């Protein structure tokens, strides 16, 4: 199993990819709905992990974040 911070980073990156795809608007309605559902699932998972991660702090490097 991957480290929790690595899992979180991967999920956030996937959310960014989904957002970019949806913003481009070059997809059909069915694909947009599938991506929205995937994003909702990822967000729910992240909420659960961040709320119950045994009080561990996960450091985020601001230089690695995109604007």
Protein Blocks (a to p, Z undefined) as FASTA:
>chain_A
ZZfklmmmmmmmmmmmmmmmmmnopacfklmmmmmmmmmmmmmmmmmmmmmngopacddd
fklpcZZ
